[in-house]
C-alpha cells in the first residue's frame, strides 16, 4: 500500500466571501458564475467596495485542489499537496487553514518565497451561485520545483487542478507531474475546474491531459462546453476519448459517472442551498478519498453527493472534521 491516497497540485489562495446582489455584477462589469483572474491592484479596489457595501461573510483557506485535498484528509485519507505561499500574514493563515490532519506539503520545511500570497474574492449571489475574482500572487509561479517526486511516486492518485492552465509554470509543473505519475503507475486525475478554463484555455488543458487521464472531473456546463454536445450523456461519450473514467456533477440533479464499463446515476440530496462555493471541490475530494480507499464508483458517488450537498448548505468551501465523519458514517458502513 502506498503512503498517500492522493497527491494534489494547485493554487494556494485565501478565500474572502461576500453575499452580494445581482446588480453588483452589472455595476462592476463582472461576468457572473465564473472565475476571472485580475491583478492585485484591481482586486484590492474591488475588495474595498465589497467590504464597504456588504461586509465580509467568511475568510478561509481556499484553492480548488486544496479544498479537495483538505476533504480527503478529513475523511481519513493521507494526502500530499504541492503549492506556493509567501512569507506573509496570508501565507501563515493559509497554512493554518490547510490543517495538519493527514496532509503533508512541500512547505513542511518552511520553504516559502518572497512575494504576496494569492487571494480570491468569492461573491455569492441570492441564487447561491459563486463568482470569483482571483489574484494568484506567488501561486502564479508554482513550478516543477514544488513537486516532491518521491511523494508523488508513493501515491495512489495524482490530482491536477485545471486552473493551473493559466500559469505557464503551473501548467508545465502539471505536465511534469503527470508524466512522472504515468511512468510509475500512479493513477492520474484532473478537474476541468471552470467553464472559462475550457472556453479560453482548451489547448493548455489538452497539454495537461496528454494522451488521456485515468479519471476526469467536470460539471455539466464544463463537460458540454468541452464536447460541444447538448446533453450530459452525449458529453460523457465524447469525454471517453480523453479519460478512462468520468465524473460529471449536475448540481441539484446529482451526478453521472462512468467507471470504465458502466454508467451510474447518483441521486442528489435535497438541502437548502446558501453557497455553492466549494461544492465541486468537495465532490472531487470525497470521491477521490473513497476510490483511493478501495470503494467502488457508486459508493464514492454517494459519499461525494452527500458531502457536496452538506457543503452548499453552509457558507464557506470547507466543513469541520466532525461533519466529514458524520457524512462518512452514513454512506460507508
N, C-alpha and C positions, 0 to 999 in steps of 0.2 A: 504494500500500500504506500502511495506517495505521501509526502509530508503535507502538501497543500491541496485542498479541493479545487481552488481557483486562484489563478494569478491574473490580476487586472492591471490595466494601464489607463490612465485618464487624467483629466484636468482636476486640480485641487482648487475649488472655489468656495468662498464663504457666501452662502445664500442670505439675502435680506428680502423678506416677504412683505408685501403690501396688499391690502384689499383695495381695489380701485373700481371706478365706474367706467363703463364702456366709452363714455365721452372723452375720458382722459387720453385714450389711444388716438382718437381723431385730432384732438387738440395738439398732441405732441408728435403727430405723424408717425406713429408706431404701428407696425403690422402686427395684428393680434394673432396669438396662438402659435408663434414660432420663436426660435432663439435667434437673436441678432447680435453680432459682435460689434462692439463700439470701443472707442479709445477711452483712456482713463478720464480725460477732462470732460468728455461728453457724458460719461456715466456719473461723474461727480455732480455735474449740473442737474441732471435728471434726479439723482438721489436726493438732492436738496429740495426739489419741487415735491417729490413724493413724501418726504418727511414733513414738509410744511403743510401739505394738503391732507394726507391720510394718516400719517404716523406709522411707525414701524410695528408690524404684527409679530414677526419672529425673526431671529437670527440663528443660523445653524450651519454646520459644515455641509458642503454640497459637492456638486460634480456628479455627473450621471453614473460613471463606473464606480466612483467612490461610494455612492449610495447603495449600489448593488453589492459591493464588497462588504459594506457595513452590515447589510441584511444577512448575507451569508454567514458572517461571524456571529451575529446574534442568534441565528438558528442553530449554531453549534459547529459550523464548518470552519476549517482552518484556511486562511487566505493571505495572499501577499498582494500589496498594492504599490505600484510604481507611480510616483507623482513628483511634483516640484512645488515647494512653498518657499517664501522668503523668510529671512530672519527678522520678522516684524510682528506686531501685535496680532494681526490677522492670521499669520502663519502659526503662532502659538495657539490661537483659538482653534484653528483648523485641526491641528494635530490632537488637541484635547477632544474635539468633537469626533474625530475619526475613531477614537476609543482604542483600548488595548485588548479587547476581548477576541483572541484568536487572529489578530491581524498583525502581520509583520510588514514593514515598508523599507524602502531604500533609504529612509530618513532615520532609521533606528540609531544611527551613529551621529546624529545631528548634522547630517550632510545637507546644509541649507545654503541657498545662494543669496547674493545681494539683489535687491530689487523690491518689487511690490507683489504681495500675494493676490491672486485673482479674486474677483468678486462678481456675483451675479445678482442683479435686481430682478426679483420674481414678482410679477404683478398678477394677482388673482382676481378675475372679473366675477360678476354675480353668477354667471353660468358655471363657475368653478374652473374654467379653463385658465391655464397658466401661460403667460407671455414673459419672455426672458430677455434681458439685455445684459450681455456678459462682457467684462473686461478681463482677459485671460491673465494679464500681468506676467509673472515669471513662468506660469504654466505654458505660455506660448513657446518657451524654449525647452520644454520637455524633449529629451533626445535619447539616443541609444545609450548614453552614459548613465541613465537612470534605470536601465534594465539589469536586473540581477539574474544572470544566465543560469546559475546553479539552482536558484529558487524556481525559475521557470521550468527547467528540466524536471524538477521534482514536484510538478503539479499535474493534476488530472485534466484541468481545462485552462486554456488561455482565454481571457475575455477582453475584447477590444471595443473601445468606445468610438462610435462613428464621428463624434465631434472632433476627434484628433485629425481629421482630414483637413481642417482649416489651417493647421500649422505644418509647415514644411518639415520641421524636425520631428514633430509628433507623428506625422504620417510615416516618415522614414523609420522611426522607432517601432511603430506598429507593424510595419512590413518585416523589419528585422526580427521582432519577437515571433511573428507568425512563422517565419522560415525556421527559426530555432525549434519552435514547437513541432512543426511538421517533421523535422529531422529526428526528433527524439520521442516521437509517439505521443505527444501531448495533444489532446483534442482542442480544436480551435473554434472559437465562437465570436460573434460580433453583433452589435446592435447598430441599426441604421440611424438611431438617435433622434432625428428630427426631419420633417418634410423638406426644410430648407437645405439640409445637407444633401439629400437626394437630388433636389432640383438644381442646385448650383455647384455641387462638388462630386458629381457622379463618377467622373474619371478617377478622382482620388480615392473614392470608396472602392472602386473596382481594383485599384492598385493594392489597397489594404486587403481585399478579399482574395486576390490572386487567382489561382485555379479553382478556388472554392473552399468554403469552410465546413466544418462538421455541423455547426449549429448557428442559425441566424435568427435574430430577434428583430421584429418590426411591429409598428402599429398598422392599422388598416390603411390609414392615409399614406404612410411611407411605402407600404407594400404595393398599393395601386399606383403610386407615383413612379416607383422603380419599374414596374412591369408594363405600365400603360394600359392595364386592364381595368374593367369596370366593377368587378366583384372580387371579394377576398379569395374565393375558391379558384378563380382564374389566375389571380396574382400568385397564389401558392404554387400552382403548376409552373408558372414562369420562374419563380424563385428556386425551383428544384435544380436549375442549371448552375446555380452558384452555391448551393448548400445541400448537404445530405439530409439535414433535419431542420424543421422550420417552426417557429412560434410567431403567430400573428395575434396581437391583442386587439380587441374590438370594443374597448370602453365598456359601456353598460350592457353590451351584448355578449360579453365573455371573451373567449379566445378560440382560435382554430390552430390545431397542431398537426404536424406531420412528423412521425417518428422514424421515417425511412421506409416504412412499409404501410402503415395505416394512418388514416386521417381521423383525428379525435376532436370532438367539440367539447369545450369546457364551459360550464354554465357560469353566469355571473352571480354575484351576491348583491342583493338589493340593500343599499345603505343610503343615508342622507349625505350626499357628497358636498363638501365645502371647499376642497382644494385638491386639484388634480396633480399638483406638483409632486414628483417622485413616484407616481403610481407605476409608470413603466419601469423605472429603476428597481422598484420593489418586486415587480413581477419577475424581472430577469434574475434578480438576486435569489428570490425564493426558489425559482425554477432551477437555477444552477446548483443551489445547495442540494436540492432533492435528487437531481440526476447524478451529481458527483458523489452523492452518498449511496448510490445504487438503486434508487427508486425508479419506477417506470414513468413514462411521459404523462399518463393520466393522473397519477398521484402528484407528480411535480406540478402539473397544470392546476389541479385543485388547490394545492397549497398556495401557489402563486396567485390564483384568483382571489382567495380569501384574504391573503396578505395585502394585495393591491386595494381591495375594497376597504379594508381597515385603514389603510393609509389615506385614502381620499376622504375619509370621514372625520379627519382632524387636520389641523394646519401643520405644515412642515413636511419634508420629504422622508423623514425617518420616524421609527417607532421605538419605544423603550424596550429593554431586554424582556421584561415580563410579558409584553404584548406579543412578541415573537414566540415565546414559549407557549402561550395560550393558543395561538393560531396553529402551531405545530402539533399540539396535543389533540386538536380537533380533527386533523387530517391524517397524521402518521401515528398509528396505534402501536 
